[in-house]
């Protein structure tokens, strides 16, 4: 899809699967550029229903990642 470090893409109303019962989705692609000498090994591809907004899709996914880690800590990290 042409995603390289330091770039992002946003594809609107993309048919993701040929199976019936699934609608069209937006696809957000993001690969962070080099930051403080560190380069990520790969980018993110996100299937999203946040219509037409690349930054909001990425920010939502970042928040979700932190929330899932918090739930894991609360369940199995000894906090019960």
PyMOL Python script that loads the backbone (N, CA, C, O; Angstrom):
from pymol import cmd

cmd.read_pdbstr("""\
ATOM      1  N   UNK A   1       0.826  -1.206   0.000  1.00  0.00           N
ATOM      2  CA  UNK A   1       0.000   0.000   0.000  1.00  0.00           C
ATOM      3  C   UNK A   1       0.862   1.258   0.000  1.00  0.00           C
ATOM      4  O   UNK A   1       0.335   2.369   0.054  1.00  0.00           O
ATOM      5  N   UNK A   2       2.153   1.096  -0.059  1.00  0.00           N
ATOM      6  CA  UNK A   2       3.026   2.251  -0.179  1.00  0.00           C
ATOM      7  C   UNK A   2       3.369   2.941   1.125  1.00  0.00           C
ATOM      8  O   UNK A   2       3.813   4.089   1.106  1.00  0.00           O
ATOM      9  N   UNK A   3       3.180   2.282   2.256  1.00  0.00           N
ATOM     10  CA  UNK A   3       3.478   2.886   3.551  1.00  0.00           C
ATOM     11  C   UNK A   3       4.961   2.726   3.859  1.00  0.00           C
ATOM     12  O   UNK A   3       5.477   1.610   3.909  1.00  0.00           O
ATOM     13  N   UNK A   4       5.640   3.845   4.064  1.00  0.00           N
ATOM     14  CA  UNK A   4       7.064   3.854   4.407  1.00  0.00           C
ATOM     15  C   UNK A   4       7.241   4.745   5.634  1.00  0.00           C
ATOM     16  O   UNK A   4       6.351   5.533   5.952  1.00  0.00           O
ATOM     17  N   UNK A   5       8.376   4.634   6.329  1.00  0.00           N
ATOM     18  CA  UNK A   5       8.584   5.462   7.529  1.00  0.00           C
ATOM     19  C   UNK A   5       8.358   6.951   7.258  1.00  0.00           C
ATOM     20  O   UNK A   5       8.843   7.510   6.274  1.00  0.00           O
ATOM     21  N   UNK A   6       7.606   7.569   8.168  1.00  0.00           N
ATOM     22  CA  UNK A   6       7.328   8.995   8.074  1.00  0.00           C
ATOM     23  C   UNK A   6       6.112   9.341   7.228  1.00  0.00           C
ATOM     24  O   UNK A   6       5.881  10.517   6.943  1.00  0.00           O
ATOM     25  N   UNK A   7       5.321   8.336   6.815  1.00  0.00           N
ATOM     26  CA  UNK A   7       4.158   8.610   5.983  1.00  0.00           C
ATOM     27  C   UNK A   7       2.872   8.089   6.619  1.00  0.00           C
ATOM     28  O   UNK A   7       2.896   7.298   7.562  1.00  0.00           O
ATOM     29  N   UNK A   8       1.766   8.549   6.081  1.00  0.00           N
ATOM     30  CA  UNK A   8       0.455   8.055   6.505  1.00  0.00           C
ATOM     31  C   UNK A   8      -0.467   8.060   5.295  1.00  0.00           C
ATOM     32  O   UNK A   8      -0.263   8.814   4.344  1.00  0.00           O
ATOM     33  N   UNK A   9      -1.486   7.204   5.345  1.00  0.00           N
ATOM     34  CA  UNK A   9      -2.489   7.153   4.284  1.00  0.00           C
ATOM     35  C   UNK A   9      -3.859   7.041   4.934  1.00  0.00           C
ATOM     36  O   UNK A   9      -3.980   6.621   6.084  1.00  0.00           O
ATOM     37  N   UNK A  10      -4.876   7.416   4.197  1.00  0.00           N
ATOM     38  CA  UNK A  10      -6.245   7.252   4.674  1.00  0.00           C
ATOM     39  C   UNK A  10      -7.116   6.913   3.476  1.00  0.00           C
ATOM     40  O   UNK A  10      -7.282   7.736   2.576  1.00  0.00           O
ATOM     41  N   UNK A  11      -7.668   5.719   3.457  1.00  0.00           N
ATOM     42  CA  UNK A  11      -8.519   5.253   2.367  1.00  0.00           C
ATOM     43  C   UNK A  11      -9.963   5.245   2.848  1.00  0.00           C
ATOM     44  O   UNK A  11     -10.286   4.610   3.852  1.00  0.00           O
ATOM     45  N   UNK A  12     -10.818   5.945   2.136  1.00  0.00           N
ATOM     46  CA  UNK A  12     -12.216   6.127   2.538  1.00  0.00           C
ATOM     47  C   UNK A  12     -13.114   5.102   1.852  1.00  0.00           C
ATOM     48  O   UNK A  12     -12.935   4.790   0.675  1.00  0.00           O
ATOM     49  N   UNK A  13     -14.101   4.572   2.622  1.00  0.00           N
ATOM     50  CA  UNK A  13     -15.123   3.672   2.095  1.00  0.00           C
ATOM     51  C   UNK A  13     -14.510   2.516   1.302  1.00  0.00           C
ATOM     52  O   UNK A  13     -14.817   2.324   0.125  1.00  0.00           O
ATOM     53  N   UNK A  14     -13.652   1.761   1.957  1.00  0.00           N
ATOM     54  CA  UNK A  14     -12.962   0.648   1.330  1.00  0.00           C
ATOM     55  C   UNK A  14     -13.677  -0.652   1.650  1.00  0.00           C
ATOM     56  O   UNK A  14     -14.033  -0.907   2.800  1.00  0.00           O
ATOM     57  N   UNK A  15     -13.885  -1.467   0.638  1.00  0.00           N
ATOM     58  CA  UNK A  15     -14.488  -2.779   0.855  1.00  0.00           C
ATOM     59  C   UNK A  15     -13.388  -3.690   1.371  1.00  0.00           C
ATOM     60  O   UNK A  15     -12.400  -3.932   0.678  1.00  0.00           O
ATOM     61  N   UNK A  16     -13.555  -4.192   2.579  1.00  0.00           N
ATOM     62  CA  UNK A  16     -12.497  -4.938   3.252  1.00  0.00           C
ATOM     63  C   UNK A  16     -12.583  -6.437   3.008  1.00  0.00           C
ATOM     64  O   UNK A  16     -11.562  -7.124   2.988  1.00  0.00           O
ATOM     65  N   UNK A  17     -13.782  -6.939   2.824  1.00  0.00           N
ATOM     66  CA  UNK A  17     -13.966  -8.376   2.630  1.00  0.00           C
ATOM     67  C   UNK A  17     -15.057  -8.611   1.585  1.00  0.00           C
ATOM     68  O   UNK A  17     -16.009  -7.834   1.506  1.00  0.00           O
ATOM     69  N   UNK A  18     -14.933  -9.670   0.785  1.00  0.00           N
ATOM     70  CA  UNK A  18     -15.966  -9.950  -0.210  1.00  0.00           C
ATOM     71  C   UNK A  18     -17.223 -10.592   0.381  1.00  0.00           C
ATOM     72  O   UNK A  18     -18.228 -10.728  -0.317  1.00  0.00           O
ATOM     73  N   UNK A  19     -17.180 -10.991   1.662  1.00  0.00           N
ATOM     74  CA  UNK A  19     -18.327 -11.641   2.291  1.00  0.00           C
ATOM     75  C   UNK A  19     -19.465 -10.654   2.505  1.00  0.00           C
ATOM     76  O   UNK A  19     -19.243  -9.472   2.769  1.00  0.00           O
ATOM     77  N   UNK A  20     -20.671 -11.156   2.387  1.00  0.00           N
ATOM     78  CA  UNK A  20     -21.848 -10.320   2.643  1.00  0.00           C
ATOM     79  C   UNK A  20     -21.993 -10.091   4.147  1.00  0.00           C
ATOM     80  O   UNK A  20     -21.550 -10.899   4.962  1.00  0.00           O
ATOM     81  N   UNK A  21     -22.619  -8.977   4.487  1.00  0.00           N
ATOM     82  CA  UNK A  21     -22.856  -8.669   5.887  1.00  0.00           C
ATOM     83  C   UNK A  21     -21.859  -7.679   6.455  1.00  0.00           C
ATOM     84  O   UNK A  21     -22.029  -7.199   7.575  1.00  0.00           O
ATOM     85  N   UNK A  22     -20.825  -7.369   5.698  1.00  0.00           N
ATOM     86  CA  UNK A  22     -19.838  -6.394   6.140  1.00  0.00           C
ATOM     87  C   UNK A  22     -19.931  -5.170   5.247  1.00  0.00           C
ATOM     88  O   UNK A  22     -20.007  -5.285   4.023  1.00  0.00           O
ATOM     89  N   UNK A  23     -19.923  -4.019   5.853  1.00  0.00           N
ATOM     90  CA  UNK A  23     -19.988  -2.785   5.079  1.00  0.00           C
ATOM     91  C   UNK A  23     -18.610  -2.300   4.700  1.00  0.00           C
ATOM     92  O   UNK A  23     -17.608  -2.984   4.907  1.00  0.00           O
ATOM     93  N   UNK A  24     -18.580  -1.118   4.145  1.00  0.00           N
ATOM     94  CA  UNK A  24     -17.310  -0.487   3.809  1.00  0.00           C
ATOM     95  C   UNK A  24     -16.735   0.206   5.030  1.00  0.00           C
ATOM     96  O   UNK A  24     -17.475   0.717   5.871  1.00  0.00           O
ATOM     97  N   UNK A  25     -15.428   0.222   5.121  1.00  0.00           N
ATOM     98  CA  UNK A  25     -14.732   0.850   6.236  1.00  0.00           C
ATOM     99  C   UNK A  25     -13.674   1.803   5.699  1.00  0.00           C
ATOM    100  O   UNK A  25     -13.337   1.771   4.515  1.00  0.00           O
ATOM    101  N   UNK A  26     -13.162   2.638   6.567  1.00  0.00           N
ATOM    102  CA  UNK A  26     -12.006   3.450   6.232  1.00  0.00           C
ATOM    103  C   UNK A  26     -10.764   2.723   6.738  1.00  0.00           C
ATOM    104  O   UNK A  26     -10.808   2.055   7.771  1.00  0.00           O
ATOM    105  N   UNK A  27      -9.662   2.856   6.011  1.00  0.00           N
ATOM    106  CA  UNK A  27      -8.398   2.256   6.424  1.00  0.00           C
ATOM    107  C   UNK A  27      -7.401   3.375   6.662  1.00  0.00           C
ATOM    108  O   UNK A  27      -7.135   4.185   5.773  1.00  0.00           O
ATOM    109  N   UNK A  28      -6.853   3.413   7.864  1.00  0.00           N
ATOM    110  CA  UNK A  28      -5.834   4.390   8.214  1.00  0.00           C
ATOM    111  C   UNK A  28      -4.499   3.660   8.294  1.00  0.00           C
ATOM    112  O   UNK A  28      -4.396   2.622   8.947  1.00  0.00           O
ATOM    113  N   UNK A  29      -3.495   4.188   7.643  1.00  0.00           N
ATOM    114  CA  UNK A  29      -2.154   3.623   7.711  1.00  0.00           C
ATOM    115  C   UNK A  29      -1.208   4.678   8.250  1.00  0.00           C
ATOM    116  O   UNK A  29      -1.270   5.836   7.837  1.00  0.00           O
ATOM    117  N   UNK A  30      -0.338   4.292   9.163  1.00  0.00           N
ATOM    118  CA  UNK A  30       0.556   5.261   9.799  1.00  0.00           C
ATOM    119  C   UNK A  30       1.870   4.575  10.147  1.00  0.00           C
ATOM    120  O   UNK A  30       1.878   3.516  10.774  1.00  0.00           O
ATOM    121  N   UNK A  31       2.966   5.173   9.746  1.00  0.00           N
ATOM    122  CA  UNK A  31       4.292   4.678  10.110  1.00  0.00           C
ATOM    123  C   UNK A  31       5.087   5.875  10.594  1.00  0.00           C
ATOM    124  O   UNK A  31       5.447   6.764   9.822  1.00  0.00           O
ATOM    125  N   UNK A  32       5.344   5.876  11.857  1.00  0.00           N
ATOM    126  CA  UNK A  32       6.048   6.989  12.491  1.00  0.00           C
ATOM    127  C   UNK A  32       7.447   7.129  11.910  1.00  0.00           C
ATOM    128  O   UNK A  32       8.119   6.133  11.647  1.00  0.00           O
ATOM    129  N   UNK A  33       7.876   8.353  11.714  1.00  0.00           N
ATOM    130  CA  UNK A  33       9.220   8.616  11.229  1.00  0.00           C
ATOM    131  C   UNK A  33      10.253   8.405  12.326  1.00  0.00           C
ATOM    132  O   UNK A  33       9.900   8.119  13.470  1.00  0.00           O
ATOM    133  N   UNK A  34      11.505   8.541  11.985  1.00  0.00           N
ATOM    134  CA  UNK A  34      12.581   8.367  12.954  1.00  0.00           C
ATOM    135  C   UNK A  34      12.457   9.419  14.047  1.00  0.00           C
ATOM    136  O   UNK A  34      12.256  10.598  13.759  1.00  0.00           O
ATOM    137  N   UNK A  35      12.578   8.991  15.305  1.00  0.00           N
ATOM    138  CA  UNK A  35      12.450   9.887  16.445  1.00  0.00           C
ATOM    139  C   UNK A  35      13.548   9.555  17.446  1.00  0.00           C
ATOM    140  O   UNK A  35      13.611   8.437  17.957  1.00  0.00           O
ATOM    141  N   UNK A  36      14.407  10.522  17.722  1.00  0.00           N
ATOM    142  CA  UNK A  36      15.533  10.332  18.641  1.00  0.00           C
ATOM    143  C   UNK A  36      16.331   9.074  18.302  1.00  0.00           C
ATOM    144  O   UNK A  36      16.588   8.235  19.166  1.00  0.00           O
ATOM    145  N   UNK A  37      16.707   8.963  17.073  1.00  0.00           N
ATOM    146  CA  UNK A  37      17.538   7.892  16.528  1.00  0.00           C
ATOM    147  C   UNK A  37      16.801   6.559  16.432  1.00  0.00           C
ATOM    148  O   UNK A  37      17.348   5.607  15.876  1.00  0.00           O
ATOM    149  N   UNK A  38      15.591   6.459  16.951  1.00  0.00           N
ATOM    150  CA  UNK A  38      14.853   5.200  16.921  1.00  0.00           C
ATOM    151  C   UNK A  38      13.879   5.183  15.749  1.00  0.00           C
ATOM    152  O   UNK A  38      13.151   6.147  15.512  1.00  0.00           O
ATOM    153  N   UNK A  39      13.880   4.078  15.025  1.00  0.00           N
ATOM    154  CA  UNK A  39      12.951   3.890  13.919  1.00  0.00           C
ATOM    155  C   UNK A  39      12.107   2.643  14.178  1.00  0.00           C
ATOM    156  O   UNK A  39      12.651   1.572  14.447  1.00  0.00           O
ATOM    157  N   UNK A  40      10.779   2.776  14.099  1.00  0.00           N
ATOM    158  CA  UNK A  40       9.890   1.633  14.275  1.00  0.00           C
ATOM    159  C   UNK A  40      10.111   0.638  13.137  1.00  0.00           C
ATOM    160  O   UNK A  40      10.429   1.030  12.014  1.00  0.00           O
ATOM    161  N   UNK A  41       9.939  -0.663  13.436  1.00  0.00           N
ATOM    162  CA  UNK A  41      10.153  -1.710  12.445  1.00  0.00           C
ATOM    163  C   UNK A  41       9.040  -1.779  11.409  1.00  0.00           C
ATOM    164  O   UNK A  41       9.273  -2.182  10.270  1.00  0.00           O
ATOM    165  N   UNK A  42       7.835  -1.388  11.800  1.00  0.00           N
ATOM    166  CA  UNK A  42       6.711  -1.453  10.878  1.00  0.00           C
ATOM    167  C   UNK A  42       5.657  -0.430  11.256  1.00  0.00           C
ATOM    168  O   UNK A  42       5.659   0.117  12.359  1.00  0.00           O
ATOM    169  N   UNK A  43       4.759  -0.184  10.320  1.00  0.00           N
ATOM    170  CA  UNK A  43       3.689   0.780  10.551  1.00  0.00           C
ATOM    171  C   UNK A  43       2.414   0.113  11.019  1.00  0.00           C
ATOM    172  O   UNK A  43       2.357  -1.105  11.188  1.00  0.00           O
ATOM    173  N   UNK A  44       1.389   0.929  11.227  1.00  0.00           N
ATOM    174  CA  UNK A  44       0.074   0.441  11.654  1.00  0.00           C
ATOM    175  C   UNK A  44      -0.896   0.551  10.491  1.00  0.00           C
ATOM    176  O   UNK A  44      -0.866   1.521   9.733  1.00  0.00           O
ATOM    177  N   UNK A  45      -1.748  -0.441  10.357  1.00  0.00           N
ATOM    178  CA  UNK A  45      -2.919  -0.363   9.484  1.00  0.00           C
ATOM    179  C   UNK A  45      -4.128  -0.543  10.382  1.00  0.00           C
ATOM    180  O   UNK A  45      -4.241  -1.550  11.081  1.00  0.00           O
ATOM    181  N   UNK A  46      -5.023   0.417  10.369  1.00  0.00           N
ATOM    182  CA  UNK A  46      -6.192   0.385  11.240  1.00  0.00           C
ATOM    183  C   UNK A  46      -7.467   0.368  10.402  1.00  0.00           C
ATOM    184  O   UNK A  46      -7.648   1.204   9.517  1.00  0.00           O
ATOM    185  N   UNK A  47      -8.338  -0.578  10.684  1.00  0.00           N
ATOM    186  CA  UNK A  47      -9.662  -0.617  10.081  1.00  0.00           C
ATOM    187  C   UNK A  47     -10.553   0.195  11.013  1.00  0.00           C
ATOM    188  O   UNK A  47     -10.711  -0.169  12.178  1.00  0.00           O
ATOM    189  N   UNK A  48     -11.132   1.277  10.530  1.00  0.00           N
ATOM    190  CA  UNK A  48     -11.798   2.217  11.420  1.00  0.00           C
ATOM    191  C   UNK A  48     -13.167   2.651  10.899  1.00  0.00           C
ATOM    192  O   UNK A  48     -13.442   2.582   9.701  1.00  0.00           O
ATOM    193  N   UNK A  49     -14.002   3.091  11.808  1.00  0.00           N
ATOM    194  CA  UNK A  49     -15.280   3.686  11.429  1.00  0.00           C
ATOM    195  C   UNK A  49     -15.303   5.171  11.784  1.00  0.00           C
ATOM    196  O   UNK A  49     -16.358   5.803  11.727  1.00  0.00           O
ATOM    197  N   UNK A  50     -14.160   5.729  12.146  1.00  0.00           N
ATOM    198  CA  UNK A  50     -14.037   7.168  12.375  1.00  0.00           C
ATOM    199  C   UNK A  50     -13.902   7.794  10.985  1.00  0.00           C
ATOM    200  O   UNK A  50     -12.833   7.744  10.378  1.00  0.00           O
ATOM    201  N   UNK A  51     -14.974   8.371  10.496  1.00  0.00           N
ATOM    202  CA  UNK A  51     -15.067   8.748   9.092  1.00  0.00           C
ATOM    203  C   UNK A  51     -14.182   9.950   8.748  1.00  0.00           C
ATOM    204  O   UNK A  51     -14.326  11.031   9.318  1.00  0.00           O
ATOM    205  N   UNK A  52     -13.265   9.731   7.803  1.00  0.00           N
ATOM    206  CA  UNK A  52     -12.497  10.809   7.209  1.00  0.00           C
ATOM    207  C   UNK A  52     -11.482  11.509   8.088  1.00  0.00           C
ATOM    208  O   UNK A  52     -11.084  12.633   7.783  1.00  0.00           O
ATOM    209  N   UNK A  53     -11.050  10.875   9.176  1.00  0.00           N
ATOM    210  CA  UNK A  53     -10.137  11.571  10.082  1.00  0.00           C
ATOM    211  C   UNK A  53      -8.966  10.684  10.487  1.00  0.00           C
ATOM    212  O   UNK A  53      -9.099   9.828  11.361  1.00  0.00           O
ATOM    213  N   UNK A  54      -7.849  10.888   9.863  1.00  0.00           N
ATOM    214  CA  UNK A  54      -6.656  10.097  10.139  1.00  0.00           C
ATOM    215  C   UNK A  54      -6.164  10.312  11.566  1.00  0.00           C
ATOM    216  O   UNK A  54      -5.961   9.346  12.301  1.00  0.00           O
ATOM    217  N   UNK A  55      -5.971  11.553  11.963  1.00  0.00           N
ATOM    218  CA  UNK A  55      -5.416  11.839  13.293  1.00  0.00           C
ATOM    219  C   UNK A  55      -6.319  11.300  14.407  1.00  0.00           C
ATOM    220  O   UNK A  55      -5.823  10.729  15.378  1.00  0.00           O
ATOM    221  N   UNK A  56      -7.623  11.473  14.277  1.00  0.00           N
ATOM    222  CA  UNK A  56      -8.541  10.988  15.310  1.00  0.00           C
ATOM    223  C   UNK A  56      -8.516   9.461  15.383  1.00  0.00           C
ATOM    224  O   UNK A  56      -8.602   8.901  16.476  1.00  0.00           O
ATOM    225  N   UNK A  57      -8.401   8.783  14.248  1.00  0.00           N
ATOM    226  CA  UNK A  57      -8.321   7.318  14.236  1.00  0.00           C
ATOM    227  C   UNK A  57      -7.071   6.837  14.962  1.00  0.00           C
ATOM    228  O   UNK A  57      -7.135   5.903  15.760  1.00  0.00           O
ATOM    229  N   UNK A  58      -5.949   7.466  14.690  1.00  0.00           N
ATOM    230  CA  UNK A  58      -4.683   7.076  15.327  1.00  0.00           C
ATOM    231  C   UNK A  58      -4.711   7.379  16.818  1.00  0.00           C
ATOM    232  O   UNK A  58      -4.288   6.553  17.626  1.00  0.00           O
ATOM    233  N   UNK A  59      -5.207   8.561  17.191  1.00  0.00           N
ATOM    234  CA  UNK A  59      -5.288   8.927  18.611  1.00  0.00           C
ATOM    235  C   UNK A  59      -6.196   7.974  19.387  1.00  0.00           C
ATOM    236  O   UNK A  59      -5.888   7.611  20.522  1.00  0.00           O
ATOM    237  N   UNK A  60      -7.316   7.566  18.778  1.00  0.00           N
ATOM    238  CA  UNK A  60      -8.222   6.615  19.435  1.00  0.00           C
ATOM    239  C   UNK A  60      -7.544   5.282  19.671  1.00  0.00           C
ATOM    240  O   UNK A  60      -7.710   4.674  20.728  1.00  0.00           O
ATOM    241  N   UNK A  61      -6.777   4.823  18.686  1.00  0.00           N
ATOM    242  CA  UNK A  61      -6.079   3.542  18.829  1.00  0.00           C
ATOM    243  C   UNK A  61      -5.004   3.619  19.911  1.00  0.00           C
ATOM    244  O   UNK A  61      -4.823   2.666  20.670  1.00  0.00           O
ATOM    245  N   UNK A  62      -4.290   4.741  19.990  1.00  0.00           N
ATOM    246  CA  UNK A  62      -3.274   4.910  21.041  1.00  0.00           C
ATOM    247  C   UNK A  62      -3.927   4.855  22.428  1.00  0.00           C
ATOM    248  O   UNK A  62      -3.397   4.218  23.338  1.00  0.00           O
ATOM    249  N   UNK A  63      -5.074   5.520  22.587  1.00  0.00           N
ATOM    250  CA  UNK A  63      -5.785   5.484  23.873  1.00  0.00           C
ATOM    251  C   UNK A  63      -6.235   4.071  24.202  1.00  0.00           C
ATOM    252  O   UNK A  63      -6.105   3.619  25.339  1.00  0.00           O
ATOM    253  N   UNK A  64      -6.763   3.378  23.205  1.00  0.00           N
ATOM    254  CA  UNK A  64      -7.246   2.010  23.435  1.00  0.00           C
ATOM    255  C   UNK A  64      -6.109   1.100  23.882  1.00  0.00           C
ATOM    256  O   UNK A  64      -6.307   0.256  24.756  1.00  0.00           O
ATOM    257  N   UNK A  65      -4.927   1.255  23.302  1.00  0.00           N
ATOM    258  CA  UNK A  65      -3.781   0.432  23.695  1.00  0.00           C
ATOM    259  C   UNK A  65      -3.443   0.625  25.166  1.00  0.00           C
ATOM    260  O   UNK A  65      -3.161  -0.341  25.875  1.00  0.00           O
ATOM    261  N   UNK A  66      -3.472   1.870  25.624  1.00  0.00           N
ATOM    262  CA  UNK A  66      -3.187   2.151  27.031  1.00  0.00           C
ATOM    263  C   UNK A  66      -4.264   1.611  27.956  1.00  0.00           C
ATOM    264  O   UNK A  66      -3.961   1.112  29.040  1.00  0.00           O
ATOM    265  N   UNK A  67      -5.517   1.709  27.537  1.00  0.00           N
ATOM    266  CA  UNK A  67      -6.633   1.215  28.347  1.00  0.00           C
ATOM    267  C   UNK A  67      -6.556  -0.302  28.483  1.00  0.00           C
ATOM    268  O   UNK A  67      -6.765  -0.836  29.572  1.00  0.00           O
ATOM    269  N   UNK A  68      -6.257  -1.004  27.386  1.00  0.00           N
ATOM    270  CA  UNK A  68      -6.156  -2.463  27.450  1.00  0.00           C
ATOM    271  C   UNK A  68      -5.027  -2.899  28.378  1.00  0.00           C
ATOM    272  O   UNK A  68      -5.176  -3.875  29.112  1.00  0.00           O
ATOM    273  N   UNK A  69      -3.898  -2.189  28.355  1.00  0.00           N
ATOM    274  CA  UNK A  69      -2.797  -2.515  29.257  1.00  0.00           C
ATOM    275  C   UNK A  69      -3.205  -2.296  30.715  1.00  0.00           C
ATOM    276  O   UNK A  69      -2.833  -3.078  31.590  1.00  0.00           O
ATOM    277  N   UNK A  70      -3.975  -1.226  30.974  1.00  0.00           N
ATOM    278  CA  UNK A  70      -4.442  -0.953  32.332  1.00  0.00           C
ATOM    279  C   UNK A  70      -5.375  -2.063  32.822  1.00  0.00           C
ATOM    280  O   UNK A  70      -5.250  -2.517  33.960  1.00  0.00           O
ATOM    281  N   UNK A  71      -6.316  -2.505  31.965  1.00  0.00           N
ATOM    282  CA  UNK A  71      -7.220  -3.583  32.351  1.00  0.00           C
ATOM    283  C   UNK A  71      -6.447  -4.861  32.651  1.00  0.00           C
ATOM    284  O   UNK A  71      -6.774  -5.568  33.604  1.00  0.00           O
ATOM    285  N   UNK A  72      -5.430  -5.166  31.854  1.00  0.00           N
ATOM    286  CA  UNK A  72      -4.627  -6.360  32.097  1.00  0.00           C
ATOM    287  C   UNK A  72      -3.947  -6.260  33.464  1.00  0.00           C
ATOM    288  O   UNK A  72      -3.937  -7.226  34.227  1.00  0.00           O
ATOM    289  N   UNK A  73      -3.387  -5.105  33.767  1.00  0.00           N
ATOM    290  CA  UNK A  73      -2.743  -4.908  35.072  1.00  0.00           C
ATOM    291  C   UNK A  73      -3.741  -5.092  36.213  1.00  0.00           C
ATOM    292  O   UNK A  73      -3.434  -5.713  37.230  1.00  0.00           O
ATOM    293  N   UNK A  74      -4.933  -4.545  36.027  1.00  0.00           N
ATOM    294  CA  UNK A  74      -5.947  -4.643  37.087  1.00  0.00           C
ATOM    295  C   UNK A  74      -6.448  -6.067  37.276  1.00  0.00           C
ATOM    296  O   UNK A  74      -6.778  -6.455  38.396  1.00  0.00           O
ATOM    297  N   UNK A  75      -6.511  -6.853  36.206  1.00  0.00           N
ATOM    298  CA  UNK A  75      -7.039  -8.220  36.308  1.00  0.00           C
ATOM    299  C   UNK A  75      -5.988  -9.214  36.780  1.00  0.00           C
ATOM    300  O   UNK A  75      -6.239  -9.999  37.694  1.00  0.00           O
ATOM    301  N   UNK A  76      -4.802  -9.182  36.156  1.00  0.00           N
ATOM    302  CA  UNK A  76      -3.803 -10.226  36.442  1.00  0.00           C
ATOM    303  C   UNK A  76      -2.518  -9.684  37.028  1.00  0.00           C
ATOM    304  O   UNK A  76      -1.573 -10.441  37.246  1.00  0.00           O
ATOM    305  N   UNK A  77      -2.464  -8.402  37.284  1.00  0.00           N
ATOM    306  CA  UNK A  77      -1.242  -7.786  37.794  1.00  0.00           C
ATOM    307  C   UNK A  77      -1.161  -7.731  39.303  1.00  0.00           C
ATOM    308  O   UNK A  77      -0.299  -7.045  39.853  1.00  0.00           O
ATOM    309  N   UNK A  78      -2.045  -8.441  39.978  1.00  0.00           N
ATOM    310  CA  UNK A  78      -1.998  -8.466  41.429  1.00  0.00           C
ATOM    311  C   UNK A  78      -2.916  -7.474  42.105  1.00  0.00           C
ATOM    312  O   UNK A  78      -2.981  -7.425  43.333  1.00  0.00           O
ATOM    313  N   UNK A  79      -3.640  -6.669  41.309  1.00  0.00           N
ATOM    314  CA  UNK A  79      -4.527  -5.684  41.923  1.00  0.00           C
ATOM    315  C   UNK A  79      -5.904  -6.248  42.210  1.00  0.00           C
ATOM    316  O   UNK A  79      -6.600  -5.748  43.093  1.00  0.00           O
ATOM    317  N   UNK A  80      -6.312  -7.274  41.487  1.00  0.00           N
ATOM    318  CA  UNK A  80      -7.618  -7.946  41.643  1.00  0.00           C
ATOM    319  C   UNK A  80      -8.741  -6.917  41.726  1.00  0.00           C
ATOM    320  O   UNK A  80      -9.907  -7.286  41.858  1.00  0.00           O
TER     321      UNK A  80
END
""", "prot")
cmd.dss("prot")
cmd.show_as("cartoon", "prot")
cmd.util.cbc("prot")
cmd.orient("prot")
